């Protein structure tokens, strides 16, 4: 039991919105959070669910929604340290999107009532959440601006640089299918494949099996964001 509590405490300490809290507060969060593993492609929640706050401790989570036409629209990818479900939680409404584990993942959940009490006791959590959400809005605005004014080549290069930086390595795997990535970048899977092949032919990246990408020339990839 003690080892489980210490494990939860270590998880809480690694979450940016909780890391600056006193140890006593972190222990309180650890004692109220419920953790569970999710298998690849397992749904975490969906539209209509009334959830608490979810924090990703390991793995990768896809947040997406279905458009009126029935197509799948990727909203964002959540990696360790990210939280989700906050909009519906704070608004007191049901979610309007899906959250699905893209790979074996571990998440913890704090229910609505407990999280509301935590915000009252530790306002700094709300400040950290606001900063994170503001950063997400800036990223979304940049993507919308990019969709309207930049080429597919620009948007793809920008996304590959982001994935490389998140992986901390020049080699990484595309976290979604090419179809999902194409939809996110506002293009077709065929156009995306052609742009990836063009970057490989130019010696900028190297493509491997299973969505593996290796950035060979970062400077050239950065230059591609200008077009």
ROMARRO-296873 format. One line per field, with one value per residue (C-alpha): residue number from 1; z, x, y. Coordinates in steps of 0.02 Angstrom, whole numbers, plus 32768, in hexadecimal, padded with zeros to 4 digits. Layout:
nr = [NUM  ...]
z = [Z  ...]
x = [X  ...]
y = [Y  ...]
END
This chain:
nr = [1  2  3  4  5  6  7  8  9  10  11  12  13  14  15  16  17  18  19  20  21  22  23  24  25  26  27  28  29  30  31  32  33  34  35  36  37  38  39  40  41  42  43  44  45  46  47  48  49  50  51  52  53  54  55  56  57  58  59  60  61  62  63  64  65  66  67  68  69  70  71  72  73  74  75  76  77  78  79  80  81  82  83  84  85  86  87  88  89  90  91  92  93  94  95  96  97  98  99  100  101  102  103  104  105  106  107  108  109  110  111  112  113  114  115  116  117  118  119  120  121  122  123  124  125  126  127  128  129  130  131  132  133  134  135  136  137  138  139  140  141  142  143  144  145  146  147  148  149  150  151  152  153  154  155  156  157  158  159  160  161  162  163  164  165  166  167  168  169  170  171  172  173  174  175  176  177  178  179  180  181  182  183  184  185  186  187  188  189  190  191  192  193  194  195  196  197  198  199  200  201  202  203  204  205  206  207  208  209  210  211  212  213  214  215  216  217  218  219  220  221  222  223  224  225  226  227]
z = [8000  802F  7F8C  7F2A  7F84  7F62  7EAB  7EA3  7EFC  7E7F  7DF1  7E3B  7E53  7D9A  7D63  7D41  7D8B  7E2E  7E38  7E93  7F1E  7FD1  7FEF  805F  7FD0  7F57  7FD0  7FDB  7F1F  7F18  7F99  7F36  7E86  7E33  7DB8  7D36  7C9A  7BEC  7B5C  7AAC  7A58  7AFC  7B15  7BAF  7B9C  7B14  7AEC  7B72  7BFD  7C9B  7CCD  7D49  7D24  7CCC  7CD3  7C5E  7CBB  7C2E  7B7A  7AFB  7AF1  7A59  7A74  79DE  79A9  791C  78A3  785F  77C2  782D  7813  78A2  78D7  793F  79C4  7A1C  7A5D  7B18  7B5D  7C10  7C7F  7C16  7C5D  7C06  7C2C  7C7E  7C0F  7C36  7CEB  7D0C  7CA8  7CFF  7C58  7BFC  7B84  7ACA  7A8B  7A9B  7AF6  7ABF  7AF0  7A56  7AB2  7B5B  7BD5  7C8D  7CC4  7D69  7D84  7E0A  7E12  7E02  7EB9  7EF8  7E72  7E97  7F4D  7F19  7EB2  7F49  7FBB  7F3D  7EC2  7E75  7E1C  7DC2  7D90  7D48  7CEC  7CA3  7C64  7C12  7BC2  7B83  7B31  7ADE  7A9B  7A52  79FF  79B9  7977  7924  78D2  7894  784F  77FE  77AC  775C  7727  771A  76A7  76D5  76CD  7751  77C4  77B4  77D8  786F  78B2  7897  78F6  7985  798B  7989  7A18  7A7D  7A61  7A90  79FE  7943  7930  795F  7925  78E4  7977  7907  7862  77C5  77AA  7855  7841  7796  77DD  7869  77EB  777B  76E6  7698  76C2  760E  7617  76C0  767A  75E7  7658  76CA  7633  75EF  7694  7691  75DD  760C  7698  7721  7775  776A  7772  77BE  77DF  785B  784B  787B  784D  785F  7849  77EA  77CE  7852  7806  775F  77B8  7812  776C  7727  77A5  7744  76AE]
x = [8000  808C  80E8  8049  8033  80E8  80D0  8038  8098  8127  80AA  8059  8101  8129  808B  80B2  800F  8032  80F0  80F8  8081  80B7  80DA  8042  7FD3  8025  8004  7F4F  7F3E  7F94  7F1B  7E81  7EBB  7E8A  7F07  7EEA  7F40  7EF6  7F1D  7F41  7EA2  7E40  7DC5  7DE0  7D41  7CCA  7C43  7BBD  7C2D  7C3D  7CF2  7D6F  7E1E  7E8E  7F4B  7FBA  8048  8089  805E  8003  7F4D  7EEF  7E67  7DF1  7D3E  7CCD  7C98  7BE7  7C21  7C5A  7D14  7D8F  7DDD  7E7B  7E7E  7F22  7F96  7FB4  8059  8097  8077  7FE3  7F34  7E8C  7DD3  7DE7  7D6C  7CD7  7D0D  7D19  7C7B  7C1A  7BE7  7BFD  7C8E  7C75  7D0B  7D66  7E07  7E5C  7F02  7F72  7FEB  7FEB  7FD3  7FBB  7F49  7F08  7E5E  7E22  7D65  7D07  7CDE  7D8D  7DDE  7D6C  7DA1  7E58  7E45  7DFB  7E88  7F15  7EF1  7F9D  7F59  7EDA  7F64  7FCF  7F39  7F10  7FC2  7FBE  7F14  7F4E  7FE5  7F71  7F06  7F9F  7FD2  7F22  7F1F  7FC7  7F87  7EE9  7F52  7FC6  7F34  7EFC  7FA1  8029  804D  803C  80FB  8107  8086  80D4  8184  8144  80EC  8185  81F1  8174  816D  822B  823B  81B6  8211  82B8  8305  831E  82C5  820F  816F  80D8  805E  7FC4  7F95  7FC0  7F06  7EF3  7F90  7F56  7EAE  7F07  7F75  7EE2  7F14  7EF4  7F53  7F92  7FD9  8027  807D  80C0  8105  8159  81A6  81E2  8238  828A  82C3  8310  8374  8319  82C8  82D2  8233  822B  81AA  811D  811A  81D1  821C  82D0  82FC  83A1  83B0  8359  8392  8344  82A3  829F  82B9  8224  81B3  81D2  8173]
y = [8000  8077  8056  807B  8121  8150  8123  8196  8220  8213  821D  82B8  830D  82FA  8355  840D  8451  83F3  83FA  84A2  8470  8447  838F  8385  83BF  8346  82B9  82F0  82E9  8240  81FB  8233  820C  816A  8122  809E  805A  8065  7FF3  802F  8072  806A  80F9  8164  81C9  8202  8283  828D  824E  82B8  82A1  82E1  8320  82A2  82AC  8248  81F3  8184  815D  81C9  8200  823E  82C0  82C8  82E6  82B0  8339  834B  82F0  825E  8277  826B  8312  830A  8393  8370  82E9  82DD  829D  8280  8317  8354  835E  834E  835A  8404  8463  83F4  83E6  84A1  84C8  843F  83F3  834F  8338  8353  82F0  824B  8220  817E  812F  8123  80B0  8058  80E8  810E  819B  81D8  8228  82A0  82AD  8351  836F  8349  83B3  8447  843D  8435  84D4  852C  84F4  850F  859D  8587  84EB  8558  85D2  8545  84FD  85A8  85BC  8510  852C  85D7  8584  8506  8594  85EA  8547  8530  85E2  85C8  8528  8580  860E  8590  8536  85D7  8620  859B  850A  8453  8449  84D1  8481  83D4  8413  8472  83D7  8367  83E2  83E2  8323  831A  8395  8339  8294  82E0  8283  8295  81ED  81D8  8184  81DF  81D3  81C7  817A  81DE  81F8  8248  82B0  82EA  8321  837E  83D9  8401  8398  82ED  824C  8246  82F6  82D2  8236  8298  8321  82A1  824A  82F1  8319  826E  8281  8329  82D5  8334  829D  81DF  8178  80CA  8043  805E  811C  812F  81D8  820E  82C5  82C7  8383  83EC  8490  8463  8430  84D7  852F  84CF  8527  85C7  8586]
END
